[in-house]
């Protein structure tokens, strides 16, 4: 007789939407694997570092170079959450039942995960493009500041 606790089956639709809403904080991993999942605990830190960059920029202005470095962490974590939503939402129902069904028969998920994937594609694309544009602009501004600081030869 097994003494392992019985796992509850996990909803693919709920996991997809948790990744859309809180993927940067690891909400989908906490739902799927529980509070003992060490990867889930790694998600909030870069997100909070990026939020600290946003707060620094709001308080100190756009000339704060440390915020230039910190803000892309937020964008990358938001993008990572959207990628997680896409991967979860596009997982075939049979494979989902094997991994997270807890021995229950496969259930068709209908449109819930598909709509989550569509939203994740829209948000993830916009956030990633914004992060790349912001990071690129700040990198070239930093290079220009370095060139101006060097003495003329």
Residue pairs with C-beta under 8 A, 6 or more apart in sequence:
6 102
7 102
8 102
9 100
9 101
9 102
9 104
10 31
10 32
10 100
10 101
10 102
12 88
12 89
12 91
12 93
12 96
12 100
12 109
12 112
12 113
13 109
13 110
13 112
13 113
13 116
14 31
15 28
15 31
15 32
15 88
15 100
16 28
16 85
16 88
16 89
16 112
16 113
16 116
16 117
16 120
17 85
17 112
17 116
18 27
18 28
18 31
19 27
19 28
19 81
19 82
19 84
19 85
19 88
19 116
19 120
20 81
20 82
20 85
20 116
20 119
20 120
20 123
21 27
22 28
22 81
23 43
23 78
23 80
23 81
23 82
23 84
23 85
24 43
24 47
24 74
24 77
24 78
24 80
24 81
25 43
25 44
25 47
25 81
26 39
26 40
26 41
26 42
26 43
26 44
28 81
28 84
28 85
28 88
29 37
29 39
29 40
29 43
29 84
30 37
30 40
32 100
33 39
33 40
43 77
43 80
46 73
46 74
46 76
46 77
47 73
47 74
47 77
47 78
49 70
49 73
49 74
50 70
50 71
50 72
50 73
50 74
50 75
50 76
50 77
51 74
52 70
53 66
53 67
53 68
53 69
53 70
53 71
53 73
53 74
54 67
54 70
54 71
54 74
56 64
56 66
56 67
56 70
57 64
57 67
57 71
60 67
65 142
68 138
68 141
68 142
71 134
72 131
72 134
72 135
75 127
75 128
75 130
75 131
75 134
75 135
76 131
78 123
78 124
78 127
79 124
79 127
79 128
79 131
81 124
82 120
82 121
82 123
82 124
82 127
83 120
83 124
85 116
85 117
85 119
85 120
85 124
86 117
86 120
86 121
86 124
88 113
89 113
89 114
89 116
89 117
89 120
90 113
90 117
91 99
93 106
93 107
93 108
93 109
94 106
96 106
96 109
97 104
97 105
97 106
97 107
101 107
